[in-house]
Amino acid sequence: MSVIGPSCSLPSKDSPGFGCAGPANAGGKVAGAASFTALAAAACTACCILPFTLPASLLAFAGGSIAALDHAHRWATWLAVLMVGCAWLWIGWQVRRTKRTIARSALAAMVFATLLTATAASWPLIEPVAFNALGIVKKKAVTHGG
């Protein structure tokens, strides 16, 4: 009794591999089944895994961005002070050149920008008081002498 069916024969010298011939459309069915399985796996991943991984990755991205902004505070504050100062000089030059008064909206925007920039520049003085009022204790970095 032979295990190999009548449609399977041993390969000849010229055949590329094992000589079992399947149905003519079997390759399309297998490819379709594999594609459907891959699509189902992707859908399950998006459906089940994404709700777990998306918040964690967004929080990690937000935390990294906040940490980067914390390190950029000093030069960004100086850049803001420079820009507000240049804006005031530009407005003063325009008022002097055109002999017209500054618009109320422009004056309000510049006063607001100046107050925000002054607050940002004085943050090292405000931070300990604000953190103490909120009950937040900021620990100092420990350095090891060597």
Steps between C-alpha positions, in 0.01 A plus 500: 500500500641835394466815706551716194181540298470439129532874421841513669805357335868518566670796335672449168833652401331800340231572764568778754382311806265238635251391241170527693252693297222666697186660369564772244359782717648386833768773492237774481305354791813474714603855413149624577494316832842639592395853405179471697690369803750786480218753465314346795818507709554868413138581587528318832824681575344838423188414693651340807859614534467861384282614793768372736806627318377834366450677836834376628685613189321838501586555866863406435511744209340775709739438789799512270374822345448662839848392610648648182311824559623511858858488375420770242354741758808718542579570133130518402441760771792711381376468143153615611645797686700594191195468271272706726769765535546512121122524453481796739787670315332434165170644622678805643682553171175468301317746729786750470531458123127520416403739782194284575396345828517130561176304461334385821504136390873515425566669833293239686680214320840649580415559866374140526817370329716707732320369810530138383866544417568665836324212674708246306820690576421516872397134518813397696380738773134397477556123479597429864209707632249341260621144567497561875144634482390191306683266737742379233850420618764524232800288586847617421714286274752295690855526373763250598846641550780312340 
